[in-house]
Amino acid sequence: MFLEAQQLTTDNAIGDGRVVLAFEYDGRGFHGWQMQKSGVRSVEGELSKAVAKVANHPVDLVCAGRTDAGVHASYQIVHFETPSIRNLRSWVMGINTALPDDISVHWAGQGAEDFHARFSAVYRRYRYVIYNHAVRPGILRGQVSWTFRPLDEVRMHEAAQALVGEHDFSSFRAAGCQSRTPVRFLERISVTRKGDFVVIDVQANAFLHHMVRNIAGALMAVGNGKESLDWIAAILNERDRTVAGVTAPPDGLYLVDVGYPAGYGIPRAECGPGFVRPWFQRDDNHPIEPTHIHPKKPMPKL
């Protein structure tokens, strides 16, 4: 998960203020990150209960970015407030003991007073993994997307470059997206193949609701020859969701990195997911330094 190994030490005191957690989860069994009505399982709901047991009081979690039902995270960040003090090992091992098997906390640290898991982040990075084979997967079912139509990853990569930079991404925005603006700065996007797997790797300052899945769906239409190379640029300029095609399934989508200024001391991610990491050169799994950072917004009061 991390570029540098994080030792589960017992010689530190973390708490009496803001605590930060880094964790991963398999999204197949959840209706997304956000707490849902009673009886509907969410990542926030399960993690909140486990953290509360160790902190010995109810907690409100703030995450770096909400994920939808079925979406995974190999690196996710949250913070919460607590008067309790524990060491790193106690936070991590204690929370994991109280968690279901599809969530695992890997690190806990003291958060600065002005640290905010969402608003302090300067970028997010996702990978979308597609199994491109005539026969659907069995073992990786729910962990990768699947299409039986042959994909040309070179065409997909070339077409995707039209998205790089600051744009109005209304064509790739879900109808129910609540963001105040559709403008985002997309730092980098690449499409690569390893055997029967095609991986879309994308980083931006932030993402709109369903933005990555809508981009993936559009790129697959280019990759299978249904649409032309210049179609991505054309629909981007239309700023109209109805012209951009289908939303790709959530199965293959992973939040793999969230970047923060170095002064906050958040351990940096070695991008996953684990089964994908060996397909890339080591540098490809390292964080990508953003070239464009929007002015920091005032942190909202909790």
Stockholm file with secondary structure:
# STOCKHOLM 1.0

chainA/1-302         MFLEAQQLTTDNAIGDGRVVLAFEYDGRGFHGWQMQKSGVRSVEGELSKAVAKVANHPVDLVCAGRTDAGVHASYQIVHFETPSIRNLRSWVMGINTALPDDISVHWAGQGAEDFHARFSAVYRRYRYVIYNHAVRPGILRGQVSWTFRPLDEVRMHEAAQALVGEHDFSSFRAAGCQSRTPVRFLERISVTRKGDFVVIDVQANAFLHHMVRNIAGALMAVGNGKESLDWIAAILNERDRTVAGVTAPPDGLYLVDVGYPAGYGIPRAECGPGFVRPWFQRDDNHPIEPTHIHPKKPMPKL
#=GR chainA/1-302 SS CBSSCCCCCSSCCEEEEEEEEEEEECGGGSSCSSCCSTTCCCHHHHHHHHHHHHHTSCCCCEESSCCCTTCEEEEEEEEEEEEEEECHHHHHHHHHHHSCTTEEEEEEEEECTTCCTTTTCCEEEEEEEEEESSSCCSTTBTTBEEECSCCCHHHHHHHHGGGCEEEECGGGSCTTCCCSCCEEEEEEEEEEEETTEEEEEEEESCCCTTHHHHHHHHHHHHHTTSSCTTHHHHHHHHTCGGGSCCCCCSTTEEEEEEECCGGGCCCCBCCCCTTTGGGSCGGGGSCCCCSCCCCCCCCCCC
#=GC SS_cons         CBSSCCCCCSSCCEEEEEEEEEEEECGGGSSCSSCCSTTCCCHHHHHHHHHHHHHTSCCCCEESSCCCTTCEEEEEEEEEEEEEEECHHHHHHHHHHHSCTTEEEEEEEEECTTCCTTTTCCEEEEEEEEEESSSCCSTTBTTBEEECSCCCHHHHHHHHGGGCEEEECGGGSCTTCCCSCCEEEEEEEEEEEETTEEEEEEEESCCCTTHHHHHHHHHHHHHTTSSCTTHHHHHHHHTCGGGSCCCCCSTTEEEEEEECCGGGCCCCBCCCCTTTGGGSCGGGGSCCCCSCCCCCCCCCCC
//
